[in-house]
Structure formats: structure tokens, C-alpha cells
């Protein structure tokens, strides 16, 4: 390890469980963070500063002013420019640590791309906010024997757990079905910043243990906490594997099964937004699209996305063909706008 690295990580290497050997291991490791919102930004910040050699940051969204209260890698300039979160976070982390590799991926993780994005890393970190993507992560992790760390926050509450395929219960063992209905989200009941940092810091700590092989120190619990009510609960799930689990026992990975069909329309919970995803990722010429829409309404564009304001809504186009229709959660209304201005 060169002297500059010795100085940068000197305090971390003084921590005996890591030391110089652990630091060298971290430099050789790869991690993927799925979702660069509140949890994801804290996770990526910790791992970058700790010297994890390669980080892949995956997110489908762009920075908005309401993110700044809790999503620590973004600032007002990012929100004004509507930068994709993966792009803004990558730029910040490269300024924080130029000696590691950081790759930002602007994409909606799906059965089409999940295995390509998540199977060449040593650990997967959950920075998402919905169960369906977590089932997808779990299926990839179990199928390819990659450890991952689950985390979730809402309001002042949070939980996390380490999932090691073949050793611990998988996510489907712990949560056989997604909660009924939409449930609470940060967009419907809010969230305070401290719970984000606490849960993500626990997740990052477990990731560091995994990356340096400190398996005997891994947390065996599903931890739950409410920092407003000062309530903390541990559930030892070490022996909680479901003998009938379709994923880790039956080796059936339903979340990875792509259903052929037309574009997928999905209302984003609490966002007053509908997302339209093409069957397969596309390559959209945003400049040409901007020329087409400028005669119809106001257009804002940057190298990564285009915002088209029309009929009281904003259509946000990404290079991979995804479209967010902001201003409605009515899928029928979104379909009408999409058909009228985009077609197929």
C-alpha cells in the first residue's frame, strides 16, 4: 500500500479488526448500491470513504429539492439541474476519493438487467424503498450466492438484516409476501434524516465485515428501531430459514422472470407520478426529442434527461426509454398522455 493510502486510511487501519490487511482487502473488493436515495447516498458515502475499490451506483430517478433534507450527496445545484441521482452521486464520490472506481448507472433495475448489474460484485447494498425490488435483489443474490444487506426506513423507524445465501434465511424467508396494500412510505408519512444515517451506517458496517471476511462478527438479527419513541428490538433470525421457501430452497426465482408485453405502467407510491418502462432498454436521442417537443410546450434538458411540460403535467424522458409522468397517479391519464405525445 502506497504512503498516500496509508495516510488516508490511517485511522481506519488503527481499528484492529480491519488493520492494514483488511484495508488491502477492501481496496480489491466490489460493491453495488441499488437505489441512490436516502439510504443509498449514506451507504455509498461510507464505502467510498472506507476505500472499497469499486462502487456501482444504480438509480432510476433524478434529484429534486425535496430530496435534500436527507439524501446527503446532493445539493441545490443538482436539484436545479435535475441531474440523475446516479450521475450526481458519482461525481461527488469521485471528488471525495479519486483512488477508487465509481460507476453510476441511470437505470430502473428489472429482470432484464438485474443479473448483468449485480452478479460481478462481492456484496449488494439495499438502498431501495419497495419490496418488489428487494425480492428481485434477493433472487439475484440467492441464485448467484452473493451476500446482501437489507435496509429500510420510514418516519422515525428503520430495520436492517444481513442475508447470506445458503447460510442465513433469505429475504423471502423473512418476508414471504409483500405487505398488503401500499403501506407507509417516506412520500406518504415522511422521514427524518437521523434514522436514515443510523440504519445505513449499520448496513455499511455489516458490508465492511463481509468484505474483509469477518463473518463471525456479522449481526445475526433482524434489527428494528424507532428513534423517536426510543424503541429497539432484535429478532434472532439465524434459524429462521423457511423449509418451503421458493427461492433459497426451491431455487425458483420468479422476480427474474420477464413477462413479455407492452410498456409497463406503474404508479410510484406517494409521488403523484407514473413510470412507463419499455419492454427492453432503448437508446433515445434526447436532442431530437427536444426539437420535436419545443413547438408543443416548455422543454428543459440536460445530457441525461429531458423534461417536457404540457397539459399540467411533466413528462421526463431518460436515455434508456423510460418516461416519468409527473402530476398524476392515474395510470389511465398517463397512458393517454404517453400515447398522445410519444406513441409507442
N, C-alpha and C positions, 0 to 999 in steps of 0.2 A: 504494500500500500504506500503510495507516494506521500511526502510530507504534507501537502495541502489537504489530502484526505484525512491524515492523522489529526491535523488541527481542526478541521470542520467537525469531525465526529468524536473529538477527544472526550467530551463529557459523556457521550453515549457509550463509548468504549470503557470508560471507568466504571460503568454499571456492569458488575461481574457476570451476570447471566448472559450478556451479549459479548463484551470484550472485543479484542481485535479479531478473533476467529469468527465470531458472529457477524461483525461488521463486514468482513470479507465475503461471507455468505450472502448477506443482504445485497451487496453490490452485484452478485451474479443472478439474482432472482427476478422473476417477472410477476406482476400483479395486474389484475383487471378490476376496475371500479365501474360497476353498472349503475348509472344514474349519477349525474353531477349536480344534484340539488343540494339540500341542506346537509344530509349525511355524507354524500359523495365528496363535497368540497373539503370537509374536515378530514375525511379518510385520506383523500389524495394529498392534502397538505402534510399530514403526519408522515405518510410513506415517503413522500419526496424529500422531506427534511431529514428523515431517518436514513436515506441513502439507498432505498430499494432501486436496483439498477434500471428497471424498465417498468413504466406505468402505462397502461392503456385505459383511457377515459372514454366512456361510451354514454352519450346522451342525445335525446331527440329534440330538445327544446332550446329556446333562446332566453337571454337574460331580460328580465323585466324589473321595474322598480320595486315591486312587492317582494322580490327575492332578497333584496339587500339586507333586510333585517336579520337574516340567519344563514345566508349562503356566502361563506367567508371569503371566497376567492374573487368575488365580483365587486365592481364599483359603479358609480353613476355613469361613467363614460361607457362601460359595457352595456348598460341598460339603454342609454340614449342611442347607441349604435345597433341595438338589437342583435348583439353578437350571439351566435350559438354558444351554449354553455361549454361544450367540449373544446371549442376554439379559444374562448376567453380563459378557461382554466388552464389549458395547455400553455398559453403564452405566459400566464402568471407563474406557473411552476417552473418553466424554463428559466425565468429570471431569478427564481428562488434557488434553484440548483441546476447549474449548467452541465454538471458532470453525469447526470442521469438521462435516460431517454424517455421522453414523454410523447405519447401518440394520442391525439384527440380524434375520436370517431363520431361524426354527426350522423346518427342513425337511430332508428327505433329497433331495438333488439327484438328478434322474431324467430320463428322456426327456420326461416330461410337463412339467417346469418349467424345464429347463436353459436353453433359449433365452430364456425370459422373464427369467431371473435374470442371465444373463451377457452379453447382447448389447448393452447400453447403457452399457458401461464401456470404458475405454481400455486396461486391462490386467487379466489374470486371474492370480491367485497360487494355486499349488497347496499347500494345507496338509493334504492328504488322506493316507491310509495304504493305499490299494489301487489296483490297476491299472485296474479296471473304471471307476472314477470318472474316472481320468486319461484313459482313452480317450474318455469322454463329454465331458470338458473339451476335449480335442483336436478332437473332431468339431465342437463349437460354435465353437471358435476358428478352425479351418480354414474352415468354412462361411461365417463372418462376417468373416474377415480381422482377427481380434483377437489381438495378441501375448499370450503367457502364459509363465510361468516355472515349470518343473517342479522339484520338490524332494522328496527322500525321505531318511529317517533310520531306522536301526535299530542297536541295540547301540552301538558307537562309530563306526559308519560312516555316510557320507552321500554324496549326489550331487545335482547340480542342472544344469540347462541352460535356455537361453533359446530359445523356439520362436516364430519369426516366420513366419506363414503366407505362402507364396509366395516366401520368401527363404531360410529355413533348412529343414533336414529337419523334418518334423513328428514327433510322438511315435510314431506308428505306423511311421515310417521307422526310428526308433531302436530301437523295441521292437515288432517285427511281431506278436508274440504274448505274452500274459502268461506269466510264469514258471510252469512246470508245478507242480501241487500248490499248497498253501497258502503254502509258503515261510516265511521268518522274518518275524516282526512284533515290535513293541515289547511286545505282550502275551504273546509266547512266549519271546523271548530277552532282553527288556529293552532299555533305552536309557539313556544318561547325558545329563544336561542340556547340557553344553558342546557336543556335536555338534549338538544342536537349534539352539542360538544361532548357531553358526558357519554352518551351511547356510542357515538363514532369513535371516541377515544378508547373505550373498551374494545370495540371491534378492531381498531388498529393495533392495539396491544396483542390481541389474540392472533392477528395476522403476523405480527413480528415473531411471536412464538412459533407459529407454523413454519415460517420462512427460515428460521435458524435451527429447526428440529427440536425445540424444547417441548416435545409432546407431553411430557409428564407434568408440565405446568399449565396445560390448557384447562380452561374453565369447563367443567362437566355439566353446568347448569343452563337452563333457560332462565335468564335473569329478567326480572320485571321491576320497574321502579317508577314512582311518581314523586318528583322532586318538589312539587307544590304542597302535596299532602304528607311529605316525608314518609312515604311508604315504600318498603323494599321487600321483594320476595324472590327466593331462589327455589327453582324446581329442578331436582336432580333427574336428568333425563337419560343418564348413561345407559340404563337398561330399558329404555322406552321404545326399542325397535318393534315395529308392528309386523308380526309374522305373516300378515296378509298384505303388506304394503305392495302396491302395484309397481312402484319404482325400484326400491332397493332390494326387494325380494323377487317380485315377478319380472323385473327387467323390462317393464312396459313403460315407454316414455311418451305419453300422449301429448305432452306440451310441445314435443318436437315434430309432431305430425302436421304437416302443412296441408290445409284444405284448399284445393283449387277452387277458384271462383272469381267473382268480380272484385272491385276495390272494396276494402274493408272500411266501414264507417263505425267509429266508436266515440261516444260522448266521454270527455275527460271529466272525472268527478270533481264538482265544485269549481270548475274552470270556466263555465259558460263557453265551452269550446268543443268542437267536434273535430276529430282527426280522421283524415282519409289516407289510407295506405294502399299503394298499388300492389298487385299480386307479386311482382318482383321489383327490386330496386331498379330505378331508371337513371338516366343521365339527362337532366333538364338544362336547357340553355336559358338561364335566367335573364340574360341581356335581351334575347329575342322576345321573351315573355313580357319584359318590362315595356318594350316598344309597343307591343300589342295592347297592353292594358292602359297605357298613359292617356289614350284618347277616351277611355271609359271612366276613369276615376283617378284618385290620388295614388301615387306609387312611391314607396320607399324601398331602397335596395342597398345591399352590401354584397361583398363577394360570395356570401354563403347562403343568403336567403332574400326573398322578395316579399314585401307587404303591399297588398292591393286593397284599398279602402273603397267599398261600394255597398250601397243599399243598407247602410247602418252596420255593416259587418266588416271584418278584416280577414282577407284570405292570405295566409302566409305560406309561401311555396319554398320548398327545400330542393337542393340539387338532386336528391335521390327519388324525387317524385311525390314525397309526402306533402300533404296540404293540411294546415290547421285553419279551421273556420271559426274565428273568434267573434263572440257577440250572440251566440245561440248554442243551446244544448239540445235543440230539436233536430234529430237526425234527418227527418223529412225535409225540413227547411235547408239543412246543409246540403242534402242531395240536390235540391233544386238549384241552389247557388253554384254548386260544383258542375252540374250538367249545363247550366246556362253559360258559365264563363270558362269552363275547362273542357267539357265534353268528356271523352274517355281516352 
